[in-house]
Amino acid sequence: MEFFLTPSIFITLIVAILAYVLVFAFKRQSIGAKNLPPGTMGWPIMGETVEFLFGKPENFVFKRMKKYSPDIFKTKILGEKTAVICGPNGHKFLFSNEQKLFTVFRPHSMQKLFRSYQAKAPAPSEPEAKILRSPAFLKPEALVRYLGKMDSITQQQMKIIGRGKILSRAKKAVAAIRKELTTVVKEKRASISISGAPMQDILSHMIVATDPSGKHMPEAEIADKMMGLLTAGYSTVATAITFFMKYVGERPDIYKKILDEQMEVASGKKDGDLLQWEDIQKMKYSWDVVYEVMRLTPPLQGTFREAIADFTYAGYTIPKGWKIYWTVSTTNKNPEYFPDPERFDPSRYDDEKAIPPYTFVPFGGGPRMCPGKEYARLAILTFIHNVMKRFKWDLGFPKEKIIGDMMPTPQKGLPVRLQPL
């Protein structure tokens, strides 16, 4: 009889133990969850990832701000427990606590593309961070040296416009670029060692910089960081230019104002003259249009951070290890700060001082403010100058859908019909 009862007793014990564990876990979660922000974790494992990525990220955020809190809510994205901090106070809080409460977090898929197998963890050291945010070579007076070259390259690209094709094999492309960058790093290091040439660029600064122990950054890691800078310098600028073409293509009145401004700049130049710093300073309305483009369609929907300590915000506790999602969209389309927020209106920036602090932060803020802000301005305005003085255009698909991933993209690539002036 004992032989036949043993399995039953065993199963009963297992069920009892599992029930105890589940009850204990539920109680523990309930206790720990008392001060967490409102919201839901969605489905097991994936959470709300599908709705976040394959819907429209800003709609995902707006819907939950309205349902739970305009300041903060919890969710689960990419398998990570995440707090979404919203509004101008959220922007200020995040910018003020970089490397105090938060550090950079990148999903594993991004790490596979932007870190070599030799490179270590994502968080930059303080010396590395200083290299990216403080050197003089990213200031306007230094970037002006490259303005002529940027103008020349842009003019050459205008001659072959329309011949490109979509890059489909990202990993192979990344490997090829990384290999080339590593070679460049080695050559630059050897050149600096032999000649002792002064540092004129960010690559030289990375090569000679040392950590507190006196160690230099490994070549593979320098190549990875240069890869990130190249990607950031290209993709966000390209996105802003794409949506400039879209919004201006929809508004002949705005096109005319930009054309007048750019033709006035061009009228003071002879054939073959390249853009100078004083020309950029005359493009105030063109840059206001770019600002409005970035307000309506931010080139980057948002970024992630990781909490490196427990912290309290808006009365709620965020545990260490949680991820923080930050997006400019929580203020960009808020009618409290931008009346009639869906209207494309560059006149909003006639008086930038009238815009409340931390409500329009297209380049972020704090220690991690985009170091390429001035570069982006030069690159975008150089493109605008060259395209405006050569073409007018119509949109191929006026109602083209925008794909709602982390970087907004027209579904068909925004084909346009260019008409030479």
C-alpha positions in Angstrom: 0.0 0.0 0.0 2.9 2.4 0.9 4.4 1.8 -2.5 1.2 3.0 -4.3 0.7 5.9 -1.9 4.2 7.3 -2.2 3.7 9.0 -5.6 0.5 10.6 -4.4 2.2 11.9 -1.3 5.2 13.1 -3.4 2.9 15.0 -5.8 0.9 16.5 -2.9 4.2 17.8 -1.4 5.4 19.2 -4.7 2.0 21.0 -5.2 2.1 22.4 -1.6 5.7 23.6 -2.0 4.9 25.3 -5.3 1.8 26.9 -3.8 3.9 28.2 -0.9 6.6 29.6 -3.3 4.0 31.3 -5.4 2.2 32.8 -2.5 5.5 34.0 -1.0 6.6 35.5 -4.3 3.2 37.2 -4.7 3.4 38.7 -1.2 7.0 39.8 -1.8 6.1 41.4 -5.1 3.1 43.1 -3.5 5.2 44.5 -0.6 7.9 45.7 -3.0 5.4 47.1 -5.4 3.7 49.5 -3.0 5.8 52.5 -4.1 6.3 51.6 -7.7 4.8 53.9 -10.4 1.4 53.0 -11.8 1.2 51.0 -14.9 1.4 47.4 -16.1 4.1 44.9 -17.0 2.0 43.4 -19.8 2.7 39.9 -21.0 5.2 37.5 -19.3 8.7 38.0 -20.6 8.0 40.3 -23.5 5.8 42.7 -21.5 4.6 45.5 -23.7 7.4 45.3 -26.3 5.2 44.5 -29.3 2.9 47.5 -28.7 5.9 49.8 -28.0 8.0 48.8 -31.1 5.3 48.0 -33.7 2.8 50.7 -32.8 4.0 54.3 -32.6 6.3 54.9 -29.5 5.0 58.4 -28.9 1.4 57.1 -28.9 2.4 54.3 -26.6 3.7 56.9 -24.2 0.8 59.4 -24.5 -1.8 56.7 -23.9 -0.2 55.6 -20.7 0.5 59.2 -19.5 -3.2 59.8 -19.8 -4.2 56.5 -18.2 -1.7 56.4 -15.3 0.3 59.6 -14.7 1.6 62.6 -16.7 4.9 62.3 -14.7 5.9 58.6 -14.6 4.6 55.1 -15.3 6.0 51.6 -15.3 6.0 49.1 -18.2 8.1 46.2 -19.5 10.1 46.7 -22.7 12.5 44.3 -24.3 12.2 42.1 -21.3 13.3 44.8 -18.9 11.3 46.4 -16.1 11.1 50.1 -17.2 10.0 53.4 -15.8 9.1 56.1 -18.3 9.8 59.6 -16.9 7.8 62.3 -18.6 7.5 66.1 -19.0 9.9 69.0 -18.6 10.5 68.1 -14.9 11.4 64.6 -16.1 13.8 66.0 -18.6 15.5 68.2 -16.0 15.6 65.3 -13.4 17.3 63.0 -15.9 19.8 65.6 -17.2 20.7 66.5 -13.6 21.4 63.0 -12.4 23.4 61.4 -15.2 26.1 59.1 -13.7 24.6 59.9 -10.3 21.4 57.8 -10.5 21.6 56.7 -14.2 24.0 55.2 -16.6 23.7 54.3 -20.3 21.8 51.2 -21.2 21.7 49.7 -24.7 19.7 46.6 -25.7 21.8 43.5 -26.4 21.0 43.7 -30.1 22.6 47.2 -30.3 25.6 46.0 -28.4 26.2 43.3 -30.9 26.4 45.9 -33.7 28.2 48.7 -31.9 30.7 46.7 -29.7 33.4 44.4 -30.9 33.8 41.1 -29.1 36.8 42.6 -27.4 35.1 45.6 -26.0 33.7 45.6 -22.5 30.6 47.0 -20.8 28.5 49.9 -22.0 29.1 52.6 -19.4 31.8 55.1 -20.4 34.4 56.1 -17.8 34.6 59.7 -16.7 37.7 60.4 -18.8 36.1 58.9 -21.9 32.9 61.0 -21.3 35.0 64.2 -21.0 36.6 63.5 -24.3 33.2 63.4 -26.0 31.6 66.4 -24.3 34.3 69.0 -23.7 36.9 69.3 -26.4 37.2 72.5 -28.5 37.0 70.6 -31.8 33.3 70.2 -31.5 32.6 73.9 -31.0 31.5 76.1 -33.9 34.8 77.9 -34.3 36.6 74.5 -34.8 33.9 73.0 -37.0 34.1 76.0 -39.4 37.4 74.5 -40.7 35.4 71.7 -42.2 32.5 73.8 -43.6 34.1 74.2 -47.0 34.7 70.4 -47.3 31.1 69.7 -46.2 29.8 72.1 -48.8 32.0 70.6 -51.5 31.0 67.0 -50.7 27.3 68.0 -50.6 27.6 69.6 -54.0 29.1 66.4 -55.4 26.3 64.3 -53.9 23.7 66.5 -55.6 25.2 65.5 -58.9 24.6 61.7 -58.3 21.4 62.0 -56.4 19.0 59.1 -57.0 21.5 56.4 -57.6 21.7 54.9 -54.1 20.4 51.6 -52.8 19.3 50.3 -49.4 22.0 48.9 -47.1 20.7 45.4 -46.2 23.5 43.5 -44.5 24.2 45.6 -41.4 26.5 43.1 -39.6 28.8 42.7 -42.6 28.9 46.4 -43.2 29.7 47.0 -39.5 32.5 44.5 -39.6 34.0 46.1 -42.7 33.8 49.6 -41.2 35.2 48.4 -37.9 38.1 46.7 -39.6 38.9 49.9 -41.5 38.5 52.1 -38.3 40.9 49.8 -36.4 43.5 50.3 -39.2 43.0 54.0 -39.0 43.4 54.0 -35.2 46.7 52.0 -35.5 48.1 54.4 -38.2 47.0 57.5 -36.2 48.6 56.1 -33.0 51.9 55.4 -34.9 51.8 58.9 -36.4 51.3 60.6 -33.1 54.0 58.5 -31.5 56.6 59.4 -34.2 55.7 63.1 -34.8 54.1 64.1 -31.6 51.7 66.1 -33.7 49.1 68.2 -31.8 45.7 66.8 -31.3 43.3 68.3 -33.9 40.4 65.8 -33.8 38.4 63.5 -31.5 40.3 60.4 -32.7 43.6 61.8 -31.5 42.1 62.7 -28.1 40.8 59.1 -27.7 44.2 57.7 -28.6 46.2 59.7 -26.1 43.7 59.8 -23.3 44.3 57.6 -20.2 42.2 56.4 -17.4 43.0 57.2 -13.7 45.5 54.2 -13.7 47.3 55.6 -16.7 46.1 53.0 -19.2 45.2 53.9 -22.8 42.0 52.9 -24.4 42.3 49.7 -26.4 42.2 50.1 -30.2 39.1 47.9 -30.5 37.3 50.1 -28.0 38.3 53.3 -29.8 37.0 51.8 -33.1 33.7 50.9 -31.4 33.3 54.5 -30.0 34.1 56.0 -33.4 31.5 53.6 -34.9 28.9 55.0 -32.6 29.9 58.6 -33.4 29.7 58.0 -37.1 26.3 56.4 -36.8 25.0 59.1 -34.6 26.4 61.8 -36.9 24.9 60.2 -39.9 21.5 58.6 -39.0 20.0 61.5 -37.0 21.1 64.1 -39.5 19.8 62.0 -42.4 16.4 61.6 -40.6 16.1 65.3 -39.9 16.9 66.0 -43.6 14.4 63.4 -44.8 11.6 65.0 -42.8 12.7 68.5 -43.8 12.0 67.4 -47.4 8.6 66.0 -46.3 7.3 68.9 -44.4 8.7 71.6 -46.7 7.4 69.6 -49.7 3.9 69.9 -48.1 4.1 73.7 -47.6 4.9 75.9 -50.6 4.7 79.0 -48.4 7.5 77.8 -46.2 9.5 76.6 -49.2 9.3 80.1 -50.6 10.6 81.7 -47.4 13.5 79.3 -47.2 14.3 79.8 -50.8 14.4 83.6 -50.4 16.8 83.3 -47.4 19.1 80.8 -49.2 19.1 82.8 -52.5 20.1 85.9 -50.5 23.1 83.9 -49.1 23.9 82.6 -52.6 23.7 86.1 -54.1 26.7 87.2 -52.2 28.9 84.4 -53.5 30.8 83.9 -56.8 30.8 80.6 -58.7 32.9 78.1 -56.9 32.8 79.9 -53.5 32.1 77.6 -50.6 30.0 78.4 -47.6 31.6 80.3 -44.7 30.6 80.7 -41.1 29.0 84.1 -41.7 26.7 82.4 -44.3 25.4 79.9 -41.7 24.6 82.8 -39.4 22.2 84.2 -42.0 20.1 81.0 -42.1 17.9 81.8 -39.1 14.6 80.9 -40.7 16.0 77.7 -42.2 17.1 76.6 -38.8 13.7 77.5 -37.3 12.2 75.2 -39.9 14.6 72.4 -38.8 13.6 72.9 -35.2 10.0 72.5 -36.1 10.8 69.4 -38.1 12.6 67.9 -35.0 9.7 68.9 -32.7 7.1 67.1 -34.8 9.3 64.1 -35.8 12.3 63.7 -33.5 15.1 61.9 -35.3 15.4 59.6 -32.3 12.3 58.7 -30.5 14.0 58.0 -27.2 16.9 56.5 -25.3 17.3 54.1 -22.4 19.2 54.5 -19.1 19.7 52.1 -16.2 19.2 53.0 -12.5 22.5 52.5 -10.6 20.8 53.2 -7.3 17.2 53.3 -5.9 15.7 56.7 -6.3 12.4 58.5 -5.8 10.6 60.5 -8.4 7.1 62.1 -8.3 6.5 60.2 -5.1 7.3 56.8 -6.5 10.4 54.5 -5.9 12.4 53.1 -8.8 14.6 50.2 -7.8 18.2 49.9 -8.8 18.6 47.9 -12.0 15.3 49.1 -13.6 15.6 50.7 -17.0 14.5 54.3 -17.6 13.0 55.3 -20.9 13.3 59.0 -21.9 11.7 60.6 -24.9 11.3 64.2 -26.0 7.8 63.5 -27.2 6.3 64.0 -23.8 6.7 67.7 -24.2 7.1 68.3 -27.9 3.4 67.7 -28.6 2.0 68.9 -25.4 -0.5 71.8 -26.2 0.4 73.4 -22.8 3.8 74.3 -24.3 3.1 74.2 -28.0 -0.4 75.3 -28.9 -2.0 73.4 -31.8 0.9 70.9 -31.5 0.2 69.1 -34.8 0.5 72.3 -36.8 3.8 72.8 -38.6 4.8 76.4 -37.6 8.4 77.6 -37.6 7.3 80.9 -36.2 7.2 79.2 -32.7 11.0 79.9 -32.6 10.9 83.6 -33.4 11.6 84.2 -29.8 13.3 81.1 -28.3 13.2 82.7 -24.8 9.4 82.3 -24.9 9.7 78.5 -24.9 9.6 77.3 -21.3 12.8 75.6 -20.0 13.1 71.8 -20.6 10.1 71.7 -23.0 12.1 71.6 -26.2 15.3 69.6 -25.9 16.0 68.1 -29.4 19.7 67.5 -28.5 19.1 66.3 -24.9 20.8 68.0 -22.0 23.1 67.6 -19.1 26.4 65.7 -19.3 25.1 63.6 -22.2 23.8 66.4 -24.3 24.5 65.5 -27.9 28.2 66.6 -28.5 27.5 66.8 -32.2 24.9 69.5 -31.9 26.9 72.1 -33.8 28.1 69.6 -36.4 24.4 68.6 -37.0 23.5 72.3 -37.6 26.3 72.8 -40.1 25.6 69.5 -42.0 21.8 70.1 -42.2 22.1 73.8 -43.2 24.7 72.9 -45.8 22.3 70.4 -47.3 19.4 72.8 -47.2 21.5 75.5 -49.0 22.5 73.2 -51.8 19.1 71.6 -52.4 17.2 74.8 -52.2 19.3 76.7 -54.8 19.0 73.8 -57.2 15.6 72.2 -56.9 11.9 72.4 -56.0 10.2 69.1 -55.3 6.9 67.2 -54.9 6.3 64.2 -52.7 5.9 60.9 -54.5 3.4 59.7 -51.9 1.8 62.7 -50.0 0.1 60.4 -47.5 3.0 58.1 -47.0 3.0 56.2 -43.7 5.7 56.7 -41.1 7.0 53.5 -39.6 6.8 53.8 -35.9 10.1 52.3 -34.7 12.8 54.0 -32.6 14.0 56.0 -35.5 11.0 57.3 -37.7 11.2 56.2 -41.3 8.9 56.8 -44.2 7.6 53.4 -45.3 8.5 53.9 -49.0 11.7 55.9 -48.4 10.0 59.3 -49.1 10.5 59.4 -52.9 10.4 62.9 -54.3 10.2 64.4 -57.8 13.0 66.9 -58.2 12.5 69.8 -60.6 15.7 71.9 -61.4 15.3 75.6 -60.9 
